[in-house]
């Protein structure tokens, strides 16, 4: 298991059923895992994003206190949060990441994932950039709205 995976698992284990947020000290965590504080920043910025059901507040100074809040994930809340966070354009790769996250959280079925993937793929959207990513974003948002 990579150190990033171990840090992620450790942070996730800090949450209990009653907790809606945790506070950690960046330097203390880095010391515990024998890594640099920037490794902690990397894990938090890539694995605790709003699209993954978390809000992060970072306070500078004093060892770098970080508050991570777990968002109550219901299918409707989660999908509406994603819809509102998607910009006017989205790449095929970004859609694939969202689909993967949806599947891992049990938000959509494998059949729904296949349909979204096909409808937003470059094989279907054969128009030039940047219109392709604009239309992909519209299709993706509308498909998600229909799942709410």
Secondary structure as the mmCIF struct_conf table of DSSP 4:
data_model
#
loop_
_struct_conf.conf_type_id
_struct_conf.id
_struct_conf.beg_label_comp_id
_struct_conf.beg_label_asym_id
_struct_conf.beg_label_seq_id
_struct_conf.end_label_comp_id
_struct_conf.end_label_asym_id
_struct_conf.end_label_seq_id
HELX_RH_AL_P HELX_RH_AL_P1 UNK A 3 UNK A 14
BEND BEND1 UNK A 17 UNK A 18
BEND BEND2 UNK A 20 UNK A 20
STRN STRN1 UNK A 21 UNK A 25
HELX_RH_AL_P HELX_RH_AL_P2 UNK A 26 UNK A 32
TURN_TY1_P TURN_TY1_P1 UNK A 33 UNK A 34
BEND BEND3 UNK A 35 UNK A 35
HELX_RH_AL_P HELX_RH_AL_P3 UNK A 37 UNK A 47
BEND BEND4 UNK A 48 UNK A 48
HELX_RH_3T_P HELX_RH_3T_P1 UNK A 50 UNK A 52
TURN_TY1_P TURN_TY1_P2 UNK A 53 UNK A 53
STRN STRN2 UNK A 54 UNK A 59
BEND BEND5 UNK A 61 UNK A 61
TURN_TY1_P TURN_TY1_P3 UNK A 62 UNK A 64
STRN STRN3 UNK A 65 UNK A 70
HELX_RH_AL_P HELX_RH_AL_P4 UNK A 75 UNK A 85
BEND BEND6 UNK A 88 UNK A 88
HELX_RH_AL_P HELX_RH_AL_P5 UNK A 92 UNK A 105
TURN_TY1_P TURN_TY1_P4 UNK A 106 UNK A 106
BEND BEND7 UNK A 107 UNK A 108
HELX_RH_AL_P HELX_RH_AL_P6 UNK A 110 UNK A 119
TURN_TY1_P TURN_TY1_P5 UNK A 120 UNK A 120
BEND BEND8 UNK A 121 UNK A 121
TURN_TY1_P TURN_TY1_P6 UNK A 122 UNK A 124
BEND BEND9 UNK A 127 UNK A 127
HELX_LH_PP_P HELX_LH_PP_P1 UNK A 128 UNK A 128
TURN_TY1_P TURN_TY1_P7 UNK A 129 UNK A 130
HELX_RH_AL_P HELX_RH_AL_P7 UNK A 131 UNK A 147
#
